[in-house]
Amino acid sequence: MGTTSTPETDGAVETRGIEPVPDSERHGRVRELFPTWVAANISVLLLTMGASLVVTNGLNFWQVVLVAAIAVSIAFGMVGVLSVSGKWGGAPGAMLSRATFGVRGNYFPGAILWVARFGWETINAVTGAYAVLTVLNLLFGVRSNNALIVITLLAFVACTFLVSGMGRKALNICNRYSTYLFGLFTVMVLVYLIATMDWHAIFTKKAGTTAMVIAGIGTIAAGGISWVPTGPDFARYLPHSASGRKIVGTTVSGAALVLLPMVLMGGVMAVSNPKLAGQNTDPMSFLGTILPTWLAVPYLVTALVGMVLINSLSMYSAGFTAQTMGVKLPRALAVSINAVISLVGGLFMMLVAKDFIGQFITFLTLLAVSFSAWIGVYGVDMARRRALAVRYDAESLMNTGRGSRYWYAGGFCWQAMTAWAVALAAGICFTKVQWFTGPLATTWIGANGLGWAATILIAAALFALLPRPKETVRADGPRTSGAPEEQHPAEVG
């Protein structure tokens, strides 16, 4: 179980892998989650997404505000709620998921979550490389070429790998200072926009349709939904006494601090320059035309740091997912798999593909659906554990054999697997992207981009209606990873 090793908190590099954190090392504080979720949203792509709400969806200023507020509340509300399971079991989300799907069944949703991480990290790596290329062009007039693309992408992925390999403690420190810097320059950009934008044109723009508002919520929320299975990873060092409400509130407020102004800024910029949402091959170069060089360069540099941290957080959790999938490597080395894949995928997108934004929106749509099936099932399992005071068994989480409490039937929880598979198939049927149109994509749900919401509801309802899974109780009783019976599971309220 790793309880005899040197505590993770004693060193700068985290050595703990997927094994549950013992109570003696639970020294985290809820407020540490705030800079984590601020950093998780420091992406200039939010500007482009905000612009697409105006140009593609035809929304006005107040509708963009509404879309961003609802999206961040829904998406990161789910992140916060499911993060509570991290303090219950002291383990990463991909590990706790074994208790839901079975020690073997967990491989199936885990594989999809792992593949989705590859795509997200590739998108961020490409965005970061484009940011570097834009800075080089603004400062030195250096034009992008294939050799420079390879160098910048390799440098970005290498930095991401180094930071993510250090673990939770290093990430917390980096997140805190990047939050201060990015916040400062974001305020400066806001002041510049307030002073230079045509506010009459912004406030007199016609409103878009309700359908486009609903679709916009799904697009903006998709990025946050992708963080839901990751939430427990960053809450696993919290003591059992940590407030569930504070976890949710800190998660939502940290994400909203960045997401709301970024999406809104993108919408405002799009009114004066509609080409912003049409930068199909380079999503960063528009900043050089919208902002003066003295502001664009430092803003891009701080955003670049943020994008390194976003990918580091993603790779940090991807290392855990790889270990739960049976990769026999320490977490820091398991991260290298994602680094290599994001490098190869990034080179393809930058050197071969032509429509970056189109691919990005397609990816977000598929990402939301693939994660939503897991969310519905896992959320119901959490609710049952809280209602019945059923604790996570730390020893069984690590045991993938017949002796595990989570062996169920042949290592599979058929109820969870059925609900997950049916919901995932239904979600795909409601989906329409560049290269695929599901048979239900023309229905009201599909046309309004609500496939992800339908997926969550179908998964949750089906899992709740099926017979409740019965865990195997060992003769010697469980060795739990949770608070005492009268305190566990800790309430979200």
GIQUIUR-V124114 format. One record per backbone hydrogen bond with DSSP energy under -0.5 kcal/mol. CO is the residue of the C=O (numbers start at 1). NH is the residue of the N-H. E is the energy in kcal/mol with one decimal. If there is no record, write none. Layout:
# GIQUIUR-V124114
[[CO;NH;E] [CO;NH;E]]
This chain:
# GIQUIUR-V124114
[[2;5;-1.0] [7;10;-1.7] [8;11;-1.2] [12;14;-0.6] [12;170;-0.6] [22;25;-2.0] [23;26;-1.7] [25;27;-1.8] [28;239;-0.6] [29;32;-1.7] [30;33;-2.2] [31;34;-1.0] [31;35;-0.6] [32;36;-0.8] [33;37;-2.2] [34;38;-1.7] [35;39;-2.7] [36;40;-1.6] [38;41;-1.6] [39;42;-1.4] [41;43;-2.0] [43;46;-1.8] [44;47;-1.4] [44;48;-1.1] [45;49;-2.5] [46;50;-2.4] [47;51;-2.3] [48;52;-2.0] [49;53;-1.2] [50;54;-0.8] [51;54;-0.7] [51;55;-2.8] [52;56;-1.6] [52;57;-2.0] [53;59;-2.5] [60;64;-2.1] [61;65;-1.9] [62;66;-2.2] [63;67;-2.8] [64;68;-2.5] [65;69;-2.4] [66;70;-2.5] [67;71;-2.6] [68;72;-2.4] [69;73;-1.7] [70;74;-2.5] [71;75;-2.6] [72;76;-1.6] [73;77;-0.9] [74;78;-1.9] [75;79;-1.7] [76;80;-2.3] [77;81;-2.5] [78;82;-2.4] [79;83;-1.3] [80;84;-0.8] [81;84;-0.9] [82;85;-0.9] [83;86;-1.9] [83;87;-0.7] [84;87;-0.7] [84;88;-1.4] [85;89;-2.5] [86;90;-2.3] [90;21;-2.9] [92;95;-0.7] [92;96;-2.5] [93;97;-1.8] [95;98;-1.8] [96;99;-1.5] [96;100;-0.5] [97;100;-0.6] [97;101;-2.6] [98;102;-2.0] [101;413;-2.4] [102;106;-2.1] [104;107;-1.7] [105;108;-1.3] [105;109;-0.8] [106;110;-1.9] [107;111;-2.1] [108;112;-1.5] [109;113;-2.4] [110;114;-2.3] [111;115;-2.4] [112;116;-2.5] [113;117;-1.7] [114;118;-1.5] [115;119;-1.6] [116;120;-2.3] [117;121;-2.7] [118;122;-2.2] [119;123;-2.4] [120;124;-2.2] [121;125;-2.3] [122;126;-2.4] [123;127;-2.4] [124;128;-2.6] [125;129;-2.3] [126;130;-2.4] [127;131;-1.9] [128;132;-1.9] [129;133;-2.3] [130;134;-2.3] [131;135;-2.1] [132;136;-2.5] [133;137;-1.9] [134;138;-2.5] [135;139;-2.6] [136;140;-2.2] [136;142;-1.4] [137;141;-1.2] [141;143;-0.6] [145;149;-2.4] [146;150;-2.1] [147;151;-2.1] [148;152;-2.7] [149;153;-2.3] [150;154;-2.3] [151;155;-2.3] [152;156;-2.3] [153;157;-2.4] [154;158;-2.3] [155;159;-2.2] [156;160;-2.3] [157;161;-2.5] [158;162;-2.2] [159;163;-2.3] [160;164;-2.6] [161;165;-1.9] [162;166;-0.8] [163;166;-0.9] [163;167;-0.7] [164;167;-0.6] [166;14;-3.1] [167;171;-2.2] [168;172;-2.4] [169;173;-1.7] [170;174;-2.5] [171;175;-2.9] [172;176;-1.9] [173;177;-1.7] [174;178;-2.4] [175;179;-2.0] [176;180;-1.4] [177;181;-2.1] [178;182;-2.8] [179;183;-2.2] [180;184;-2.0] [181;185;-2.2] [182;186;-2.3] [183;187;-2.0] [184;188;-1.7] [185;189;-2.2] [186;190;-2.5] [187;191;-2.5] [188;192;-2.2] [189;193;-2.6] [190;194;-2.6] [191;195;-1.8] [192;196;-1.5] [193;197;-2.7] [197;199;-1.4] [198;202;-1.7] [199;203;-2.6] [200;204;-1.4] [202;61;-0.7] [202;205;-0.7] [209;213;-1.5] [210;214;-2.4] [211;215;-2.4] [212;216;-2.0] [213;217;-1.9] [214;218;-1.6] [215;219;-1.9] [216;220;-2.4] [217;221;-2.6] [218;222;-1.4] [219;223;-0.6] [220;223;-0.5] [220;224;-0.6] [221;225;-2.5] [222;226;-1.5] [224;227;-1.7] [225;228;-1.5] [227;230;-0.9] [227;231;-1.2] [228;231;-1.0] [230;233;-1.5] [230;234;-0.7] [231;234;-1.2] [231;235;-0.6] [232;235;-0.7] [232;236;-0.9] [235;238;-1.6] [237;28;-2.7] [239;242;-1.8] [243;247;-1.7] [244;248;-2.1] [245;249;-2.9] [246;250;-2.8] [247;251;-2.0] [248;252;-2.5] [249;253;-2.4] [250;254;-2.1] [251;255;-2.0] [252;256;-2.7] [253;257;-1.8] [254;258;-0.6] [255;258;-0.9] [255;259;-2.8] [256;260;-1.5] [256;261;-0.5] [258;262;-2.1] [259;263;-2.6] [260;264;-2.2] [261;265;-2.7] [262;266;-2.2] [263;267;-2.0] [264;268;-2.3] [265;269;-2.6] [266;270;-1.7] [267;271;-0.9] [268;271;-0.7] [268;272;-0.9] [269;273;-1.9] [273;276;-2.3] [274;277;-1.0] [275;278;-1.7] [276;279;-0.9] [278;280;-2.2] [280;356;-3.7] [280;357;-0.7] [284;287;-1.8] [285;288;-1.2] [286;289;-1.3] [286;290;-2.1] [287;291;-2.4] [292;295;-1.5] [292;296;-3.2] [293;297;-2.3] [295;299;-1.8] [296;300;-2.5] [297;301;-2.4] [298;302;-2.5] [299;303;-2.3] [300;304;-2.3] [301;305;-2.0] [302;306;-2.0] [303;307;-2.4] [304;308;-2.0] [305;309;-2.0] [306;310;-2.5] [307;311;-2.2] [308;312;-2.0] [309;313;-2.9] [310;314;-2.2] [311;315;-3.0] [312;316;-2.5] [313;317;-1.8] [314;318;-2.3] [315;319;-2.0] [316;320;-0.8] [317;321;-2.1] [318;322;-2.6] [319;323;-1.8] [320;324;-2.3] [321;325;-1.3] [322;327;-2.3] [323;326;-1.5] [326;328;-0.6] [327;329;-2.0] [330;333;-0.5] [330;334;-2.6] [331;335;-1.7] [333;336;-1.0] [334;337;-1.1] [334;338;-0.7] [335;339;-1.9] [336;340;-2.3] [337;341;-2.1] [338;342;-2.7] [339;343;-1.7] [340;344;-2.3] [341;345;-2.9] [342;346;-2.1] [343;347;-2.1] [344;348;-1.8] [345;349;-2.2] [346;350;-2.3] [347;351;-2.3] [348;352;-2.3] [348;353;-2.1] [354;356;-0.6] [355;359;-2.0] [356;360;-2.4] [357;361;-2.6] [358;362;-2.0] [359;363;-2.6] [360;364;-2.6] [361;365;-2.2] [362;366;-2.2] [363;367;-2.8] [364;368;-2.4] [365;369;-1.5] [366;370;-2.5] [367;371;-2.2] [368;372;-1.7] [369;373;-1.3] [370;374;-0.6] [371;375;-2.1] [372;376;-2.3] [373;377;-1.5] [374;378;-2.8] [375;379;-2.6] [376;380;-1.5] [377;381;-2.1] [378;382;-2.3] [379;383;-2.2] [380;384;-2.2] [381;385;-2.1] [382;386;-2.2] [383;387;-2.4] [384;388;-2.7] [385;389;-0.8] [385;390;-1.5] [389;391;-0.6] [392;394;-0.8] [392;481;-3.7] [393;397;-1.9] [394;398;-1.1] [395;399;-0.9] [398;400;-0.6] [401;404;-1.7] [404;407;-1.3] [405;472;-2.0] [406;103;-1.8] [407;411;-2.2] [408;410;-0.7] [409;412;-1.3] [411;104;-2.6] [411;105;-2.2] [412;409;-2.2] [412;414;-1.0] [413;417;-2.5] [414;418;-2.4] [415;419;-2.3] [416;420;-2.4] [417;421;-2.6] [418;422;-2.6] [419;423;-2.1] [420;424;-2.3] [421;425;-2.2] [422;426;-2.3] [423;427;-2.7] [424;428;-2.0] [425;429;-1.7] [426;430;-1.4] [428;431;-1.3] [429;440;-2.2] [431;438;-3.3] [433;436;-0.7] [436;433;-3.3] [438;441;-1.7] [440;443;-1.3] [440;446;-0.6] [443;447;-3.4] [444;448;-1.5] [445;450;-2.8] [446;449;-1.5] [450;454;-2.4] [451;455;-2.1] [452;456;-1.9] [453;457;-2.2] [454;458;-2.7] [455;459;-2.4] [456;460;-2.6] [457;461;-2.8] [458;462;-2.5] [459;463;-2.1] [460;464;-2.2] [461;465;-1.9] [462;466;-1.8] [469;471;-0.6] [471;473;-0.6] [472;474;-0.6] [474;477;-1.5] [478;480;-0.8] [479;394;-1.0] [479;395;-1.1] [484;487;-2.3] [484;488;-1.1] [485;488;-0.6] [491;244;-0.9]]
